[in-house]
Amino acid sequence: MLIKIKGDKMTERNKVLIKIIIAGAIFILSGKMIYDRLMIYLYKDTVEITEIKTPNTEETKTSETKSMEVKTETKTVENIQQIQNAQSEQPKLHKVTIKYQTKKAKKVKLNGSFFGWKERDMKKENGDWIMELTIKDPGEYKYYFMVDGKKILDPKAKKSKDGAFSLLEIK
């Protein structure tokens, strides 16, 4: 091994060697990030994420709730309030379409916290890779694409604090 530590003192040569190793690691990591961005730019890959909000109105009541209201002729004010509270507590579903545009990809998968980190194949439609999601709870979700076996982040989305994932925010 090149590095020998005698007591608490390190020689100047060992200090320089450690600095070179650290600088090399930083250089390799930054080069990888630049390479990934260049590949996205050169292949004209784009990502488009749109959210389709579904209204939570009287028209979207389930058939069970409607039939329950029809069957009970005599309702007290308390029963009506309980039914309305139950309907307002139903989670609002958020429909999200994630689109990845690339000309050269043969297979694109989506992996994210909204799936429990299980990869799912995206469908190819008119040259675009598309996946529609229904997300129940609002929040921030981490995700990334696997394009022909390579992990690709969404260039248009915010990144996680560690820079390893793209973020999808549902409000």
C-alpha positions as CSV (number, residue, x, y, z in Angstrom):
1,M,0.0,0.0,0.0
2,L,1.3,3.5,-0.8
3,I,0.0,5.3,2.2
4,K,1.7,4.6,5.5
5,I,0.8,6.5,8.6
6,K,3.4,6.8,11.3
7,G,1.7,7.8,14.5
8,D,-0.4,10.9,13.8
9,K,1.9,12.5,11.2
10,M,1.5,12.1,7.5
11,T,4.3,12.9,5.1
12,E,3.8,15.6,2.5
13,R,3.9,13.0,-0.2
14,N,0.9,11.1,1.3
15,K,-1.1,14.3,1.7
16,V,-0.6,15.1,-2.0
17,L,-1.5,11.6,-3.0
18,I,-4.8,11.7,-1.0
19,K,-5.6,15.1,-2.6
20,I,-4.9,13.7,-6.1
21,I,-7.2,10.7,-5.4
22,I,-10.0,13.0,-4.2
23,A,-9.6,15.3,-7.1
24,G,-9.7,12.4,-9.5
25,A,-13.0,11.1,-8.0
26,I,-14.6,14.5,-8.2
27,F,-13.4,14.8,-11.9
28,I,-14.9,11.4,-12.8
29,L,-18.3,12.2,-11.1
30,S,-18.6,15.6,-12.8
31,G,-17.6,14.0,-16.1
32,K,-20.4,11.5,-15.8
33,M,-22.9,14.2,-15.1
34,I,-21.8,16.2,-18.1
35,Y,-21.9,13.1,-20.3
36,D,-25.5,12.3,-19.2
37,R,-26.6,15.8,-20.0
38,L,-24.8,15.8,-23.4
39,M,-26.5,12.5,-24.3
40,I,-29.9,14.0,-23.6
41,Y,-29.0,17.0,-25.6
42,L,-27.6,15.2,-28.6
43,Y,-30.4,12.6,-28.9
44,K,-33.0,15.4,-28.5
45,D,-34.6,13.5,-25.6
46,T,-37.3,15.4,-23.8
47,V,-39.6,14.6,-21.0
48,E,-43.1,16.0,-20.5
49,I,-45.2,15.5,-17.3
50,T,-48.7,16.7,-17.1
51,E,-51.2,16.4,-14.3
52,I,-54.9,15.9,-15.1
53,K,-57.0,16.9,-12.1
54,T,-60.3,15.0,-11.6
55,P,-63.1,17.1,-10.0
56,N,-64.5,15.7,-6.8
57,T,-68.1,16.7,-7.3
58,E,-71.6,15.4,-6.8
59,E,-71.4,13.7,-10.2
60,T,-68.6,11.5,-9.2
61,K,-70.5,9.7,-6.4
62,T,-70.3,6.0,-6.4
63,S,-73.3,4.0,-7.2
64,E,-73.4,2.6,-3.7
65,T,-73.8,6.1,-2.2
66,K,-76.5,7.0,-4.7
67,S,-78.5,3.7,-4.0
68,M,-78.0,4.2,-0.3
69,E,-79.6,7.7,-0.5
70,V,-82.5,6.4,-2.6
71,K,-83.3,3.5,-0.2
72,T,-83.5,5.5,3.0
73,E,-86.5,7.7,2.7
74,T,-86.4,9.1,6.2
75,K,-83.1,10.6,7.1
76,T,-82.2,12.7,10.1
77,V,-80.0,15.8,9.8
78,E,-77.3,13.8,11.6
79,N,-77.3,11.0,9.0
80,I,-77.1,13.5,6.1
81,Q,-74.1,15.2,7.7
82,Q,-72.4,11.8,8.3
83,I,-72.8,10.9,4.6
84,Q,-71.5,14.3,3.4
85,N,-68.5,14.0,5.8
86,A,-67.7,10.5,4.5
87,Q,-67.8,11.7,0.9
88,S,-65.6,14.7,1.5
89,E,-63.0,12.5,3.3
90,Q,-62.6,10.3,0.1
91,P,-59.1,10.8,-1.3
92,K,-58.8,12.9,-4.4
93,L,-57.2,11.0,-7.2
94,H,-54.6,12.7,-9.3
95,K,-54.1,11.4,-12.9
96,V,-50.6,12.1,-14.2
97,T,-49.3,11.4,-17.7
98,I,-45.5,11.0,-17.9
99,K,-44.1,11.3,-21.4
100,Y,-40.5,10.6,-22.4
101,Q,-39.5,11.6,-26.0
102,T,-36.6,10.0,-27.7
103,K,-35.8,8.8,-31.2
104,K,-33.3,6.1,-30.5
105,A,-34.5,4.3,-27.4
106,K,-35.6,0.7,-27.8
107,K,-37.0,0.2,-24.3
108,V,-38.0,2.8,-21.7
109,K,-39.0,1.9,-18.1
110,L,-40.2,4.2,-15.3
111,N,-39.1,3.5,-11.7
112,G,-40.3,5.6,-8.8
113,S,-41.5,5.8,-5.2
114,F,-45.1,5.9,-6.5
115,F,-44.6,2.2,-7.6
116,G,-42.7,1.1,-4.5
117,W,-39.5,1.2,-6.6
118,K,-40.6,-1.5,-9.1
119,E,-39.8,-0.8,-12.7
120,R,-42.7,-0.6,-15.2
121,D,-42.5,-0.6,-18.9
122,M,-43.7,2.6,-20.7
123,K,-45.8,2.3,-23.8
124,K,-44.6,3.7,-27.1
125,E,-47.2,5.8,-28.9
126,N,-46.3,7.9,-32.0
127,G,-42.6,7.9,-31.2
128,D,-43.1,9.0,-27.5
129,W,-42.9,6.8,-24.5
130,I,-46.0,7.3,-22.3
131,M,-47.3,6.1,-18.9
132,E,-50.4,7.2,-17.2
133,L,-50.4,7.1,-13.4
134,T,-53.2,7.6,-10.8
135,I,-51.7,8.9,-7.6
136,K,-53.9,9.0,-4.5
137,D,-52.0,11.0,-2.0
138,P,-50.4,14.5,-2.6
139,G,-46.7,14.8,-1.9
140,E,-43.3,14.6,-3.4
141,Y,-42.4,11.5,-5.4
142,K,-38.9,10.4,-6.5
143,Y,-38.5,8.8,-9.9
144,Y,-36.1,8.1,-12.9
145,F,-36.2,6.5,-16.3
146,M,-34.3,3.4,-17.5
147,V,-33.6,4.1,-21.1
148,D,-32.1,1.0,-22.8
149,G,-30.7,-0.1,-19.4
150,K,-29.2,3.4,-18.4
151,K,-30.6,5.5,-15.6
152,I,-31.7,8.9,-16.9
153,L,-33.1,11.7,-14.8
154,D,-35.8,14.0,-16.1
155,P,-33.9,17.1,-17.4
156,K,-36.9,19.4,-16.8
157,A,-37.9,18.3,-13.3
158,K,-36.5,19.3,-9.9
159,K,-33.8,17.0,-8.5
160,S,-33.7,15.4,-5.1
161,K,-31.3,16.8,-2.5
162,D,-28.7,14.2,-3.3
163,G,-29.2,14.6,-7.1
164,A,-29.9,10.9,-7.6
165,F,-33.6,11.3,-8.5
166,S,-36.1,13.5,-10.3
167,L,-39.0,14.8,-8.3
168,L,-42.7,14.8,-9.1
169,E,-44.8,17.1,-6.9
170,I,-48.5,16.4,-6.4
171,K,-50.5,19.1,-4.6
